[in-house]
Each structure stands twice: as C-alpha cells, then as structure tokens.
Amino acid sequence: MGSLLETFAAKGRTSEASFTNRDEARFWLRARRNKKLAQWTCDLTDEDNQNYLRLLLDADFASVETAATESFLMMKIRNDLMGFGIFLSPAQLAQVCADFEQEAMLEQQ
C-alpha cells in the first residue's frame, strides 16, 4: 500500500514539474516574441526603444496568455504604427507576430 501511495505522489510531482516547465517555456517564448515585436516596431517608428521594450516585455504581457491581453497588445502596436503613417491590417500584424513567434521558437530549441 505504501508503495502505491509513493508512486502516486511521485507521479504528481512529475506532472507538476512538467506543467511548470511548459508554463515557463510559454512565458519565455512570448517574452522573446514581444521583444522582437518591440524592436521591429521601434525600427519602423521613432519610438524610444527602451521604453517600448519595457512596455511590451512587461510581466503582465508576457505572463498572462489571454485573448484580451493579446488583443490589447496588437491594438497598441497597430495604433502606434498608425500614428507614424504605417497602416497594417489586423491580419498583416498577426502574420508579423506569427513570424516572430516562429523565430522565437527556433531560438528556444
């Protein structure tokens, strides 16, 4: 009986560690992608690179993976670009974002 309980406890610790590792990997992937987005946006505009990076790498943006957070981030970038006369459709910006996410994934491996 003790062996069975130890097995369940060990499996629980393994599952918890696996979940934590996946969560951390997703966090770093989003952080890398956001850094690439921030640098790309700063290259297209005259935004202050440090302030923009700080905004897009903010813990809230990198750690919270929700549709609302993603939507706000994309809207912020689109609005900033529009302020400099650069007009991208949501689909175009989503593609840029997907490209940077792919690059970040390749770097992570």
N, C-alpha and C positions, 0 to 999 in steps of 0.2 A: 504494500500500500504506500509506504514512504517513497519508494522508487517512482511510482506513478505520479505522485504529487510533485516530486522533484523534476520529473520530465515536463509536466505541465508548466511549472514555474520557469524552467529553462526556456521552454518554447515561448512563453510570454515575454521574457527578457529579450529573446532574439527578435521577436516580432516588433517589440517596442524600439529596439535599436535600429531595425530595418526601416521602420516608419520615420524615425528621427533622421536617419541618413537621407531618405528620399526627400523629406521636408527641407533639409539643409541644401541638398543638391538643387532643388527647385528655387530656393532663395538665391543661391549664387548664380544660377542661370538667369533669373530675372534681373539681378543686380548687374551682371555683365551686359545683358541686352540693353538695360536702361542707360548704362554708361555709354554704349555705342550710339544709342539714340541721342543722348545729350551732346556728344561730340559731333555727330552728324548735323544736328540742328544748329549748334554753335558755328560750325563751318559755313552753313548757309546764311546765317544772320550775323549781326554784330553783338549778340548776347554775350555777357561775361561768362566765360567758360566755367569758372569755379562756382559761381552762384547757380548756374543752370545744372551743373553736375550735382551740386549739393541738393537741389530740389528733386531731381529725378532719381537720385540714389537714396533719398530719404528712406528711413526704415519702413515707414508706412507703405510706400510704393513697392518696395522690394519684398517685404514680408507678407503683405496681405494680397492674396491672389483671389480677387473677386472681379466680377464683370464690371461693377461700379468703379473700382479702382482703375482697371484697365481703360474703361471708357473716359474717366476723368483725365488720365494721363494722355490719351490720344487726342482728346479735345484741347488740352493745354498746348500740346505740340502744334496741332493744326492752327489754333488761334495765334500762337506766337509766329508761326511761319507766314500766316496771312498778314500779320502786322508788317512784315517785310516784303509783301507783294508776291509771296510764293504760295500758290494755291494748289493743294493736293486734295484729291477726293479721299473719303474715308478708306476706300478700297486700296488706293495707292499707298496711303500711310500704313495700312495694315500689312501690305506686302513688304514695305521697308522694314517694318517691325519683325515680320516673319523671317526676313533675310538676316537681320541682326541676331535674332534668336537662334537661327541655324548656325551662324558663325560662333556664337557663344557656346552652343552645344559641342561643336567641333573642338573648340579650345578646351572645354571642360574634360574631354576624353583623353 
